[in-house]
């Protein structure tokens, strides 16, 4: 299999889809690795390191001219011309929040497998977990920064000082992002509240944090009350493959403290705050009704070296399976099957199809095509 590793061109995206160690594994298995010049530079990985691992350093067009293209972020419009029918694309896609890309992938007939919808039998999302851990740990750090007065915040130190109460952090969602956000916020000395619809999850969080956080059942009335005292609100809600539910409306902002900060990690799935919109690392925040909004869609891209190595640790077994067997790798790997979002001009993930009113085609209905296409 020819495996292509393009350079990420999304603004301020410095991660890369594979580290040299992963390239070396694939080359030893007999695959050809085409790495775009400068692909690893943002993560501190030079072209020479990829060459030493057995890769060829090529231009963008050649890196995309592969049977399997491995990326970090979804293709941007400049990359759409590279997409084609006899190609597998393996990357984060978040299609339920991107109708344009969904329709392009369908039109091109690309076999697109999304990291974020690969799912184990127990519900774990193994390829989303490392980036969720990083984004969750970054969220309180980012929020603490923008709570500073020079950035438009309330002028609150999250940890407080002796004689002065700490700041209040409210986290919507107790999954991987929420748990990691709670760890860091608690470590900073903040008062931490985590809200979730799953009571068992709240019991688990109460146990692992030894009662040091407040846990609340998530519903409209409890959210309305909680955001009134929040200095920092972190959106950490996830429904695999689907748009995030809108839990905080525009009207609710008027009840929040002026200068409070919202960090919505769910923004890449549409966000759980009505007023959130995607931003970049270059222009990360904006103000709505006196509330600072942070909506950077690729938060882990700010710590690319950590992120790149953490991601490769999890993706490599799936990449090797796809390189060895092509789409036939989907047959014996239920987790990877759930990652398939589009194939042969059809949407194969129900939540994505429902998001845009497109026809949904179960994988089983195109099994013959899926196993013979590549």
Secondary structure, 3 states (H helix, E strand, C coil): CEEEECCCCCCCCCCCCCCHHHHHHHHHCCCEEEEECCCCHHHCCCHHHHHHCCCEEECHHHHHCCCEEECCCCCCHHHHHHCCCCCEEEECCCHHHCHHHHHHHHHHCCEEEEHHHCCCCCCCCHHHHHHHHHHHHHHHHHHHHHCCHHHCCCCCCCCCECCECCCEEEEECCCHHHHHHHHHHHHCCCEEEEEECCHHHHHHHHHHCCCCCEEEECCHHHHHHHHHHCCEEEECCCCCCCCCCCCECHHHHCCCCCCCEEEEHHHHHCCCECCCCCECCCCCEEEECCEEEECECCHHHHHHHHHHHHHHHHHHHHHHHHHHHHHHHHCCCHHHHCCEEEECCEECCHHHHHHHCCCECCHHHHHHHHHHCC
